[in-house]
Amino acid sequence: MDASGWAKAPDFSGNAARAEAVRSQTLVDKHTYLEDGMTPVSCGQCGTEVLVRKNSVKHTSIQWTTDPASSCPEFANTNGGRPVGMSCPQLRRSIDHAVLEGMVHILDREAP
């Protein structure tokens, strides 16, 4: 097969039923990874709200609902809008507090 026919994933253009099944599963996956289990958490320092999911004790997914460089002073006060470690320590403390208070649940307590 030449490079022009290579695709990282098949497109199933010759199989409409399979293409629809893949599209449907992609929508389910998108919902699962981007929306399911997301809990709003506000930073105790600046009030910026993010969506949080704790997949395990060590894994936290965070979705910013605003541009962090314009809504989070920690991000705004750094070069390029990103603090060291790509995180805001005040927001991290707020998320940890929300977990301790039971507002954010850890989905897999067995995972490392």
N, CA, C and O atoms as CSV, one atom per row, in Angstrom:
chain,resi,resn,atom,element,x,y,z
A,1,MET,N,N,0.858,-1.181,0.000
A,1,MET,CA,C,0.000,0.000,0.000
A,1,MET,C,C,0.899,1.237,0.000
A,1,MET,O,O,1.853,1.309,0.775
A,2,ASP,N,N,0.602,2.205,-0.859
A,2,ASP,CA,C,1.399,3.429,-0.875
A,2,ASP,C,C,0.945,4.380,0.226
A,2,ASP,O,O,-0.120,4.200,0.815
A,3,ALA,N,N,1.759,5.390,0.497
A,3,ALA,CA,C,1.497,6.318,1.605
A,3,ALA,C,C,0.189,7.083,1.422
A,3,ALA,O,O,-0.429,7.479,2.410
A,4,SER,N,N,-0.248,7.302,0.174
A,4,SER,CA,C,-1.473,8.076,-0.038
A,4,SER,C,C,-2.715,7.322,0.422
A,4,SER,O,O,-3.743,7.943,0.691
A,5,GLY,N,N,-2.640,5.989,0.519
A,5,GLY,CA,C,-3.774,5.209,0.976
A,5,GLY,C,C,-3.752,4.919,2.464
A,5,GLY,O,O,-4.679,4.304,2.992
A,6,TRP,N,N,-2.705,5.355,3.141
A,6,TRP,CA,C,-2.554,5.052,4.562
A,6,TRP,C,C,-3.438,5.971,5.400
A,6,TRP,O,O,-3.530,7.172,5.148
A,7,ALA,N,N,-4.067,5.396,6.371
A,7,ALA,CA,C,-4.843,6.170,7.333
A,7,ALA,C,C,-4.600,5.573,8.706
A,7,ALA,O,O,-4.482,4.357,8.853
A,8,LYS,N,N,-4.527,6.418,9.689
A,8,LYS,CA,C,-4.318,5.945,11.050
A,8,LYS,C,C,-5.493,5.083,11.497
A,8,LYS,O,O,-5.315,4.100,12.217
A,9,ALA,N,N,-6.674,5.454,11.073
A,9,ALA,CA,C,-7.872,4.678,11.392
A,9,ALA,C,C,-8.690,4.545,10.115
A,9,ALA,O,O,-8.737,5.476,9.311
A,10,PRO,N,N,-9.328,3.409,9.922
A,10,PRO,CA,C,-10.135,3.246,8.710
A,10,PRO,C,C,-11.335,4.184,8.727
A,10,PRO,O,O,-11.828,4.555,9.793
A,11,ASP,N,N,-11.802,4.567,7.537
A,11,ASP,CA,C,-12.958,5.463,7.476
A,11,ASP,C,C,-14.262,4.717,7.191
A,11,ASP,O,O,-15.338,5.309,7.280
A,12,PHE,N,N,-14.185,3.445,6.854
A,12,PHE,CA,C,-15.351,2.613,6.594
A,12,PHE,C,C,-16.276,3.225,5.544
A,12,PHE,O,O,-17.493,3.049,5.602
A,13,SER,N,N,-15.696,3.944,4.586
A,13,SER,CA,C,-16.531,4.573,3.552
A,13,SER,C,C,-17.266,3.545,2.705
A,13,SER,O,O,-18.293,3.868,2.109
A,14,GLY,N,N,-16.773,2.333,2.638
A,14,GLY,CA,C,-17.436,1.300,1.864
A,14,GLY,C,C,-18.460,0.504,2.662
A,14,GLY,O,O,-19.087,-0.408,2.125
A,15,ASN,N,N,-18.636,0.839,3.938
A,15,ASN,CA,C,-19.560,0.085,4.789
A,15,ASN,C,C,-20.340,1.084,5.639
A,15,ASN,O,O,-19.919,1.446,6.738
A,16,ALA,N,N,-21.481,1.522,5.116
A,16,ALA,CA,C,-22.270,2.574,5.777
A,16,ALA,C,C,-22.725,2.171,7.177
A,16,ALA,O,O,-22.735,3.003,8.085
A,17,ALA,N,N,-23.100,0.911,7.362
A,17,ALA,CA,C,-23.557,0.465,8.691
A,17,ALA,C,C,-22.419,0.541,9.706
A,17,ALA,O,O,-22.614,0.975,10.841
A,18,ARG,N,N,-21.240,0.118,9.287
A,18,ARG,CA,C,-20.070,0.163,10.198
A,18,ARG,C,C,-19.679,1.616,10.471
A,18,ARG,O,O,-19.338,1.960,11.602
A,19,ALA,N,N,-19.723,2.460,9.460
A,19,ALA,CA,C,-19.392,3.875,9.651
A,19,ALA,C,C,-20.346,4.519,10.654
A,19,ALA,O,O,-19.919,5.303,11.501
A,20,GLU,N,N,-21.635,4.191,10.563
A,20,GLU,CA,C,-22.619,4.737,11.508
A,20,GLU,C,C,-22.375,4.210,12.919
A,20,GLU,O,O,-22.498,4.954,13.892
A,21,ALA,N,N,-22.029,2.923,13.031
A,21,ALA,CA,C,-21.744,2.347,14.351
A,21,ALA,C,C,-20.533,3.032,14.992
A,21,ALA,O,O,-20.536,3.311,16.191
A,22,VAL,N,N,-19.508,3.299,14.194
A,22,VAL,CA,C,-18.320,3.984,14.712
A,22,VAL,C,C,-18.677,5.410,15.121
A,22,VAL,O,O,-18.254,5.878,16.178
A,23,ARG,N,N,-19.459,6.108,14.280
A,23,ARG,CA,C,-19.871,7.472,14.606
A,23,ARG,C,C,-20.675,7.496,15.911
A,23,ARG,O,O,-20.456,8.359,16.762
A,24,SER,N,N,-21.594,6.559,16.065
A,24,SER,CA,C,-22.409,6.492,17.284
A,24,SER,C,C,-21.542,6.233,18.514
A,24,SER,O,O,-21.729,6.868,19.551
A,25,GLN,N,N,-20.604,5.310,18.400
A,25,GLN,CA,C,-19.731,5.009,19.539
A,25,GLN,C,C,-18.829,6.194,19.856
A,25,GLN,O,O,-18.518,6.441,21.021
A,26,THR,N,N,-18.408,6.923,18.835
A,26,THR,CA,C,-17.583,8.112,19.056
A,26,THR,C,C,-18.359,9.147,19.865
A,26,THR,O,O,-17.795,9.788,20.753
A,27,LEU,N,N,-19.648,9.315,19.566
A,27,LEU,CA,C,-20.474,10.250,20.335
A,27,LEU,C,C,-20.605,9.796,21.794
A,27,LEU,O,O,-20.563,10.616,22.711
A,28,VAL,N,N,-20.764,8.486,22.001
A,28,VAL,CA,C,-20.838,7.947,23.360
A,28,VAL,C,C,-19.516,8.200,24.084
A,28,VAL,O,O,-19.513,8.646,25.232
A,29,ASP,N,N,-18.396,7.918,23.420
A,29,ASP,CA,C,-17.078,8.141,24.022
A,29,ASP,C,C,-16.861,9.610,24.357
A,29,ASP,O,O,-16.354,9.940,25.429
A,30,LYS,N,N,-17.243,10.483,23.443
A,30,LYS,CA,C,-17.094,11.921,23.677
A,30,LYS,C,C,-17.876,12.331,24.917
A,30,LYS,O,O,-17.365,13.073,25.755
A,31,HIS,N,N,-19.101,11.857,25.041
A,31,HIS,CA,C,-19.912,12.167,26.217
A,31,HIS,C,C,-19.249,11.608,27.481
A,31,HIS,O,O,-19.160,12.297,28.497
A,32,THR,N,N,-18.789,10.359,27.411
A,32,THR,CA,C,-18.160,9.713,28.565
A,32,THR,C,C,-16.938,10.482,29.041
A,32,THR,O,O,-16.789,10.731,30.237
A,33,TYR,N,N,-16.067,10.858,28.119
A,33,TYR,CA,C,-14.805,11.481,28.509
A,33,TYR,C,C,-14.892,12.982,28.736
A,33,TYR,O,O,-14.073,13.537,29.468
A,34,LEU,N,N,-15.862,13.651,28.128
A,34,LEU,CA,C,-15.925,15.104,28.254
A,34,LEU,C,C,-17.062,15.620,29.118
A,34,LEU,O,O,-17.061,16.791,29.497
A,35,GLU,N,N,-18.046,14.761,29.443
A,35,GLU,CA,C,-19.194,15.266,30.186
A,35,GLU,C,C,-19.558,14.424,31.405
A,35,GLU,O,O,-19.846,14.980,32.464
A,36,ASP,N,N,-19.554,13.107,31.283
A,36,ASP,CA,C,-19.961,12.235,32.386
A,36,ASP,C,C,-19.106,12.450,33.627
A,36,ASP,O,O,-17.879,12.502,33.550
A,37,GLY,N,N,-19.757,12.572,34.749
A,37,GLY,CA,C,-19.044,12.649,36.019
A,37,GLY,C,C,-18.324,13.956,36.280
A,37,GLY,O,O,-17.579,14.062,37.254
A,38,MET,N,N,-18.530,14.956,35.431
A,38,MET,CA,C,-17.869,16.247,35.637
A,38,MET,C,C,-18.671,17.054,36.658
A,38,MET,O,O,-19.884,17.224,36.529
A,39,THR,N,N,-17.966,17.542,37.668
A,39,THR,CA,C,-18.588,18.301,38.749
A,39,THR,C,C,-18.000,19.704,38.761
A,39,THR,O,O,-16.779,19.851,38.705
A,40,PRO,N,N,-18.829,20.736,38.833
A,40,PRO,CA,C,-18.288,22.090,38.915
A,40,PRO,C,C,-17.611,22.314,40.266
A,40,PRO,O,O,-18.142,21.957,41.318
A,41,VAL,N,N,-16.427,22.913,40.203
A,41,VAL,CA,C,-15.678,23.285,41.414
A,41,VAL,C,C,-15.177,24.706,41.207
A,41,VAL,O,O,-14.606,25.034,40.167
A,42,SER,N,N,-15.401,25.548,42.218
A,42,SER,CA,C,-14.923,26.935,42.161
A,42,SER,C,C,-13.662,27.066,42.985
A,42,SER,O,O,-13.544,26.495,44.069
A,43,CYS,N,N,-12.728,27.823,42.458
A,43,CYS,CA,C,-11.494,28.096,43.182
A,43,CYS,C,C,-11.810,28.930,44.419
A,43,CYS,O,O,-12.493,29.950,44.324
A,44,GLY,N,N,-11.319,28.504,45.565
A,44,GLY,CA,C,-11.545,29.230,46.812
A,44,GLY,C,C,-10.843,30.570,46.845
A,44,GLY,O,O,-11.196,31.428,47.654
A,45,GLN,N,N,-9.856,30.773,45.985
A,45,GLN,CA,C,-9.095,32.024,45.955
A,45,GLN,C,C,-9.745,33.065,45.042
A,45,GLN,O,O,-9.996,34.192,45.471
A,46,CYS,N,N,-10.020,32.696,43.782
A,46,CYS,CA,C,-10.498,33.690,42.810
A,46,CYS,C,C,-11.926,33.444,42.326
A,46,CYS,O,O,-12.520,34.314,41.689
A,47,GLY,N,N,-12.482,32.270,42.622
A,47,GLY,CA,C,-13.850,31.969,42.221
A,47,GLY,C,C,-14.000,31.394,40.826
A,47,GLY,O,O,-15.116,31.088,40.406
A,48,THR,N,N,-12.890,31.238,40.088
A,48,THR,CA,C,-12.967,30.642,38.758
A,48,THR,C,C,-13.548,29.239,38.872
A,48,THR,O,O,-13.137,28.460,39.732
A,49,GLU,N,N,-14.506,28.917,38.005
A,49,GLU,CA,C,-15.132,27.603,38.053
A,49,GLU,C,C,-14.590,26.716,36.936
A,49,GLU,O,O,-14.452,27.146,35.791
A,50,VAL,N,N,-14.288,25.471,37.292
A,50,VAL,CA,C,-13.862,24.456,36.339
A,50,VAL,C,C,-14.750,23.231,36.537
A,50,VAL,O,O,-15.460,23.121,37.537
A,51,LEU,N,N,-14.703,22.319,35.582
A,51,LEU,CA,C,-15.391,21.041,35.716
A,51,LEU,C,C,-14.346,19.989,36.042
A,51,LEU,O,O,-13.286,19.943,35.418
A,52,VAL,N,N,-14.646,19.137,37.026
A,52,VAL,CA,C,-13.666,18.187,37.540
A,52,VAL,C,C,-14.247,16.780,37.564
A,52,VAL,O,O,-15.418,16.576,37.885
A,53,ARG,N,N,-13.401,15.817,37.217
A,53,ARG,CA,C,-13.736,14.401,37.397
A,53,ARG,C,C,-12.499,13.731,37.980
A,53,ARG,O,O,-11.388,13.900,37.476
A,54,LYS,N,N,-12.705,12.978,39.036
A,54,LYS,CA,C,-11.624,12.203,39.646
A,54,LYS,C,C,-11.789,10.763,39.179
A,54,LYS,O,O,-12.658,10.044,39.672
A,55,ASN,N,N,-10.963,10.341,38.235
A,55,ASN,CA,C,-11.020,8.973,37.738
A,55,ASN,C,C,-10.387,7.998,38.719
A,55,ASN,O,O,-10.782,6.834,38.783
A,56,SER,N,N,-9.414,8.465,39.477
A,56,SER,CA,C,-8.762,7.678,40.517
A,56,SER,C,C,-8.167,8.671,41.512
A,56,SER,O,O,-8.273,9.884,41.329
A,57,VAL,N,N,-7.551,8.154,42.551
A,57,VAL,CA,C,-6.945,9.034,43.549
A,57,VAL,C,C,-5.912,9.959,42.895
A,57,VAL,O,O,-5.816,11.133,43.253
A,58,LYS,N,N,-5.146,9.434,41.943
A,58,LYS,CA,C,-4.077,10.216,41.316
A,58,LYS,C,C,-4.480,10.921,40.030
A,58,LYS,O,O,-3.774,11.824,39.581
A,59,HIS,N,N,-5.608,10.529,39.421
A,59,HIS,CA,C,-5.980,11.085,38.119
A,59,HIS,C,C,-7.165,12.033,38.254
A,59,HIS,O,O,-8.267,11.638,38.633
A,60,THR,N,N,-6.903,13.291,37.932
A,60,THR,CA,C,-7.942,14.322,37.958
A,60,THR,C,C,-8.068,14.915,36.567
A,60,THR,O,O,-7.079,15.365,35.990
A,61,SER,N,N,-9.282,14.919,36.025
A,61,SER,CA,C,-9.548,15.585,34.756
A,61,SER,C,C,-10.163,16.939,35.069
A,61,SER,O,O,-11.098,17.043,35.862
A,62,ILE,N,N,-9.622,17.978,34.433
A,62,ILE,CA,C,-10.120,19.340,34.646
A,62,ILE,C,C,-10.460,19.946,33.295
A,62,ILE,O,O,-9.655,19.909,32.364
A,63,GLN,N,N,-11.662,20.504,33.197
A,63,GLN,CA,C,-12.052,21.260,32.017
A,63,GLN,C,C,-12.313,22.702,32.445
A,63,GLN,O,O,-13.166,22.975,33.290
A,64,TRP,N,N,-11.579,23.588,31.858
A,64,TRP,CA,C,-11.801,25.005,32.127
A,64,TRP,C,C,-13.044,25.445,31.377
A,64,TRP,O,O,-13.224,25.090,30.213
A,65,THR,N,N,-13.899,26.211,32.028
A,65,THR,CA,C,-15.094,26.737,31.386
A,65,THR,C,C,-14.851,28.149,30.847
A,65,THR,O,O,-15.701,28.726,30.169
A,66,THR,N,N,-13.690,28.681,31.160
A,66,THR,CA,C,-13.265,30.001,30.676
A,66,THR,C,C,-11.802,29.895,30.270
A,66,THR,O,O,-11.159,28.874,30.510
A,67,ASP,N,N,-11.280,30.945,29.657
A,67,ASP,CA,C,-9.859,30.997,29.326
A,67,ASP,C,C,-9.088,31.224,30.626
A,67,ASP,O,O,-9.261,32.263,31.263
A,68,PRO,N,N,-8.233,30.269,31.036
A,68,PRO,CA,C,-7.549,30.416,32.316
A,68,PRO,C,C,-6.686,31.674,32.409
A,68,PRO,O,O,-6.546,32.243,33.492
A,69,ALA,N,N,-6.113,32.111,31.306
A,69,ALA,CA,C,-5.267,33.306,31.343
A,69,ALA,C,C,-6.067,34.565,31.643
A,69,ALA,O,O,-5.505,35.553,32.113
A,70,SER,N,N,-7.382,34.545,31.376
A,70,SER,CA,C,-8.193,35.727,31.658
A,70,SER,C,C,-9.026,35.586,32.934
A,70,SER,O,O,-9.521,36.584,33.459
A,71,SER,N,N,-9.187,34.356,33.440
A,71,SER,CA,C,-10.041,34.186,34.616
A,71,SER,C,C,-9.296,33.778,35.881
A,71,SER,O,O,-9.821,33.937,36.983
A,72,CYS,N,N,-8.079,33.254,35.741
A,72,CYS,CA,C,-7.317,32.785,36.896
A,72,CYS,C,C,-6.086,33.674,37.084
A,72,CYS,O,O,-5.225,33.718,36.205
A,73,PRO,N,N,-5.987,34.380,38.207
A,73,PRO,CA,C,-4.839,35.250,38.434
A,73,PRO,C,C,-3.511,34.512,38.371
A,73,PRO,O,O,-2.513,35.077,37.924
A,74,GLU,N,N,-3.482,33.255,38.812
A,74,GLU,CA,C,-2.247,32.466,38.772
A,74,GLU,C,C,-1.771,32.255,37.339
A,74,GLU,O,O,-0.576,32.345,37.056
A,75,PHE,N,N,-2.711,31.974,36.437
A,75,PHE,CA,C,-2.363,31.810,35.033
A,75,PHE,C,C,-2.037,33.166,34.402
A,75,PHE,O,O,-1.105,33.275,33.605
A,76,ALA,N,N,-2.803,34.191,34.758
A,76,ALA,CA,C,-2.614,35.510,34.162
A,76,ALA,C,C,-1.277,36.138,34.535
A,76,ALA,O,O,-0.720,36.908,33.753
A,77,ASN,N,N,-0.758,35.825,35.708
A,77,ASN,CA,C,0.482,36.432,36.195
A,77,ASN,C,C,1.737,35.676,35.799
A,77,ASN,O,O,2.796,35.900,36.384
A,78,THR,N,N,1.645,34.791,34.827
A,78,THR,CA,C,2.809,34.037,34.386
A,78,THR,C,C,3.058,34.276,32.915
A,78,THR,O,O,2.160,34.686,32.179
A,79,ASN,N,N,4.267,34.021,32.498
A,79,ASN,CA,C,4.652,34.197,31.105
A,79,ASN,C,C,3.902,33.193,30.233
A,79,ASN,O,O,4.015,31.986,30.447
A,80,GLY,N,N,3.157,33.664,29.276
A,80,GLY,CA,C,2.433,32.797,28.374
A,80,GLY,C,C,1.135,32.264,28.934
A,80,GLY,O,O,0.493,31.433,28.292
A,81,GLY,N,N,0.724,32.714,30.114
A,81,GLY,CA,C,-0.541,32.287,30.660
A,81,GLY,C,C,-0.549,30.893,31.252
A,81,GLY,O,O,-1.619,30.317,31.446
A,82,ARG,N,N,0.618,30.334,31.547
A,82,ARG,CA,C,0.667,28.984,32.118
A,82,ARG,C,C,1.638,28.958,33.299
A,82,ARG,O,O,2.833,29.206,33.134
A,83,PRO,N,N,1.122,28.657,34.482
A,83,PRO,CA,C,2.009,28.556,35.632
A,83,PRO,C,C,2.877,27.305,35.545
A,83,PRO,O,O,2.592,26.394,34.766
A,84,VAL,N,N,3.914,27.268,36.333
A,84,VAL,CA,C,4.795,26.104,36.381
A,84,VAL,C,C,3.956,24.876,36.711
A,84,VAL,O,O,3.138,24.910,37.630
A,85,GLY,N,N,4.153,23.803,35.971
A,85,GLY,CA,C,3.409,22.584,36.214
A,85,GLY,C,C,2.015,22.598,35.616
A,85,GLY,O,O,1.243,21.668,35.851
A,86,MET,N,N,1.667,23.626,34.847
A,86,MET,CA,C,0.377,23.721,34.165
A,86,MET,C,C,-0.808,23.650,35.124
A,86,MET,O,O,-1.884,23.188,34.745
A,87,SER,N,N,-0.622,24.094,36.335
A,87,SER,CA,C,-1.689,24.012,37.313
A,87,SER,C,C,-1.670,25.235,38.205
A,87,SER,O,O,-0.664,25.938,38.300
A,88,CYS,N,N,-2.771,25.474,38.842
A,88,CYS,CA,C,-2.878,26.558,39.809
A,88,CYS,C,C,-2.945,25.919,41.200
A,88,CYS,O,O,-3.859,25.138,41.464
A,89,PRO,N,N,-2.022,26.224,42.073
A,89,PRO,CA,C,-2.029,25.595,43.397
A,89,PRO,C,C,-3.305,25.891,44.189
A,89,PRO,O,O,-3.772,25.031,44.935
A,90,GLN,N,N,-3.870,27.074,44.046
A,90,GLN,CA,C,-5.103,27.403,44.766
A,90,GLN,C,C,-6.274,26.565,44.245
A,90,GLN,O,O,-7.101,26.093,45.025
A,91,LEU,N,N,-6.340,26.383,42.925
A,91,LEU,CA,C,-7.385,25.548,42.345
A,91,LEU,C,C,-7.195,24.101,42.783
A,91,LEU,O,O,-8.166,23.422,43.116
A,92,ARG,N,N,-5.961,23.626,42.788
A,92,ARG,CA,C,-5.671,22.262,43.228
A,92,ARG,C,C,-6.165,22.052,44.663
A,92,ARG,O,O,-6.765,21.021,44.965
A,93,ARG,N,N,-5.917,23.017,45.538
A,93,ARG,CA,C,-6.392,22.908,46.926
A,93,ARG,C,C,-7.922,22.892,46.979
A,93,ARG,O,O,-8.509,22.164,47.778
A,94,SER,N,N,-8.554,23.682,46.141
A,94,SER,CA,C,-10.026,23.712,46.102
A,94,SER,C,C,-10.588,22.374,45.636
A,94,SER,O,O,-11.592,21.902,46.169
A,95,ILE,N,N,-9.946,21.763,44.644
A,95,ILE,CA,C,-10.388,20.455,44.164
A,95,ILE,C,C,-10.180,19.405,45.254
A,95,ILE,O,O,-11.070,18.595,45.514
A,96,ASP,N,N,-9.023,19.417,45.881
A,96,ASP,CA,C,-8.750,18.468,46.968
A,96,ASP,C,C,-9.777,18.618,48.088
A,96,ASP,O,O,-10.241,17.626,48.652
A,97,HIS,N,N,-10.126,19.859,48.405
A,97,HIS,CA,C,-11.130,20.115,49.438
A,97,HIS,C,C,-12.497,19.561,49.016
A,97,HIS,O,O,-13.209,18.966,49.825
A,98,ALA,N,N,-12.852,19.761,47.747
A,98,ALA,CA,C,-14.131,19.260,47.242
A,98,ALA,C,C,-14.180,17.728,47.314
A,98,ALA,O,O,-15.236,17.155,47.583
A,99,VAL,N,N,-13.052,17.073,47.079
A,99,VAL,CA,C,-12.989,15.614,47.192
A,99,VAL,C,C,-13.171,15.209,48.653
A,99,VAL,O,O,-13.958,14.313,48.958
A,100,LEU,N,N,-12.448,15.866,49.551
A,100,LEU,CA,C,-12.551,15.541,50.980
A,100,LEU,C,C,-13.958,15.768,51.523
A,100,LEU,O,O,-14.416,15.026,52.393
A,101,GLU,N,N,-14.641,16.781,51.018
A,101,GLU,CA,C,-15.998,17.095,51.469
A,101,GLU,C,C,-17.059,16.232,50.795
A,101,GLU,O,O,-18.240,16.326,51.132
A,102,GLY,N,N,-16.646,15.387,49.838
A,102,GLY,CA,C,-17.591,14.509,49.161
A,102,GLY,C,C,-18.347,15.165,48.024
A,102,GLY,O,O,-19.299,14.584,47.503
A,103,MET,N,N,-17.945,16.363,47.626
A,103,MET,CA,C,-18.616,17.041,46.509
A,103,MET,C,C,-18.149,16.484,45.172
A,103,MET,O,O,-18.895,16.502,44.193
A,104,VAL,N,N,-16.916,15.990,45.128
A,104,VAL,CA,C,-16.357,15.332,43.947
A,104,VAL,C,C,-16.018,13.906,44.366
A,104,VAL,O,O,-15.280,13.691,45.328
A,105,HIS,N,N,-16.561,12.939,43.641
A,105,HIS,CA,C,-16.356,11.539,43.984
A,105,HIS,C,C,-15.237,10.927,43.150
A,105,HIS,O,O,-15.094,11.250,41.971
A,106,ILE,N,N,-14.453,10.057,43.746
A,106,ILE,CA,C,-13.420,9.326,43.035
A,106,ILE,C,C,-14.089,8.112,42.409
A,106,ILE,O,O,-14.650,7.276,43.117
A,107,LEU,N,N,-14.033,8.013,41.086
A,107,LEU,CA,C,-14.757,6.959,40.373
A,107,LEU,C,C,-14.166,5.577,40.605
A,107,LEU,O,O,-14.916,4.609,40.740
A,108,ASP,N,N,-12.842,5.457,40.656
A,108,ASP,CA,C,-12.211,4.160,40.850
A,108,ASP,C,C,-11.241,4.242,42.024
A,108,ASP,O,O,-10.063,4.544,41.838
A,109,ARG,N,N,-11.723,3.980,43.206
A,109,ARG,CA,C,-10.896,4.073,44.403
A,109,ARG,C,C,-9.804,3.019,44.452
A,109,ARG,O,O,-8.859,3.153,45.229
A,110,GLU,N,N,-9.910,1.973,43.641
A,110,GLU,CA,C,-8.907,0.900,43.624
A,110,GLU,C,C,-7.700,1.248,42.757
A,110,GLU,O,O,-6.611,0.717,42.975
A,111,ALA,N,N,-7.879,2.130,41.779
A,111,ALA,CA,C,-6.791,2.462,40.864
A,111,ALA,C,C,-5.751,3.314,41.569
A,111,ALA,O,O,-6.086,4.102,42.454
A,112,PRO,N,N,-4.498,3.161,41.183
A,112,PRO,CA,C,-3.433,3.972,41.813
A,112,PRO,C,C,-3.540,5.435,41.459
A,112,PRO,O,O,-2.723,6.240,41.907
